Amino acid sequence: MADYAGLPFPPSWSMLRASSMGSRPPAAVTLAASLSLFPNSLAALHAVNVAIHFLVGLALFGLVRRMVFLLALGLKANRQATLLAFLSAALWAVLPLQTQVVT
């Protein structure tokens, strides 16, 4: 919460738009929703961020699996698609480009 030390807790939508969060709408929306649902709870904020990260990882797994399965019509396509999708989603989940998502 050090980045938001100057903002009242919980911050309003207009304050989030005026801060650095204004250039990142998904982050601003999830932060505002988390803070309005769980005011004064940093643990809940982290839990919501980790849950969103997990759900997006599952969506990536499903998307990659379906794309590989549709492109490779061989007999082993289902197993290969699942393996490639799992590896892709796992790599994305453990190596986030922006650590703010999960910290």
C-alpha positions in Angstrom: 0.0 0.0 0.0 3.0 2.3 -0.1 2.1 3.5 -3.6 -1.2 4.8 -2.3 0.0 6.4 1.0 -1.4 9.8 -0.1 -4.8 8.5 -0.9 -7.6 8.2 1.6 -8.6 4.7 2.5 -10.6 3.5 0.5 -9.9 5.8 -2.4 -12.6 7.1 -4.6 -12.9 6.5 -8.4 -11.9 10.1 -9.1 -8.8 9.8 -6.9 -7.8 6.5 -8.7 -8.2 8.2 -12.1 -6.0 11.1 -11.0 -3.3 8.8 -9.6 -1.0 6.5 -11.6 -3.8 4.0 -11.7 -5.6 6.1 -14.3 -3.4 4.7 -17.0 -4.2 1.1 -16.0 -8.0 0.8 -15.9 -8.2 -3.0 -15.1 -5.9 -2.4 -12.1 -7.9 0.6 -11.0 -11.2 -1.3 -11.2 -10.0 -4.3 -9.3 -8.3 -2.1 -6.6 -11.4 0.0 -6.2 -13.7 -3.0 -6.0 -11.4 -4.8 -3.6 -11.1 -1.8 -1.3 -14.8 -1.1 -1.4 -15.7 -4.8 -0.5 -12.9 -5.2 2.0 -11.9 -1.9 3.5 -8.8 -1.8 5.6 -7.8 -5.3 4.7 -4.5 -5.7 2.9 -4.8 -9.5 3.1 -8.1 -9.5 1.3 -6.6 -7.2 -1.4 -3.8 -9.7 -2.0 -6.3 -12.6 -2.0 -8.4 -11.0 -4.6 -5.4 -10.2 -6.8 -4.1 -13.8 -6.5 -7.6 -15.2 -7.3 -7.8 -13.0 -10.4 -4.3 -14.1 -11.5 -5.3 -17.7 -11.0 -8.5 -17.3 -13.0 -6.7 -15.6 -15.9 -4.2 -18.5 -15.8 -7.1 -21.0 -16.2 -8.5 -18.9 -19.0 -5.1 -19.0 -20.8 -4.9 -22.7 -20.3 -8.3 -23.2 -21.9 -7.5 -20.9 -24.8 -4.1 -22.4 -25.6 -5.5 -26.0 -25.3 -8.4 -25.3 -27.6 -6.2 -23.5 -30.2 -3.6 -26.3 -30.2 -6.3 -29.0 -30.4 -8.0 -27.3 -33.3 -4.7 -26.8 -35.2 -3.3 -30.3 -34.6 -5.8 -32.9 -35.7 -3.6 -35.9 -35.0 -4.5 -38.8 -32.7 -2.3 -37.5 -29.9 -3.6 -33.9 -30.3 -5.6 -33.9 -27.0 -2.6 -35.0 -24.9 -0.2 -32.6 -26.6 -2.7 -29.8 -26.5 -3.2 -30.3 -22.8 0.6 -30.5 -22.1 1.4 -27.4 -24.1 -1.5 -25.5 -22.6 -0.4 -26.4 -19.1 3.2 -25.4 -19.7 2.2 -22.1 -21.2 -0.2 -21.2 -18.4 2.3 -22.3 -15.7 5.0 -20.3 -17.3 2.7 -17.2 -17.5 1.5 -17.7 -13.9 4.9 -18.0 -12.2 6.6 -15.3 -14.3 4.3 -12.3 -14.4 5.5 -9.3 -16.4 4.1 -6.9 -13.9 4.5 -8.1 -10.3 2.0 -5.5 -9.1 -0.7 -8.0 -10.2 0.2 -10.5 -7.5 1.9 -8.4 -4.8 
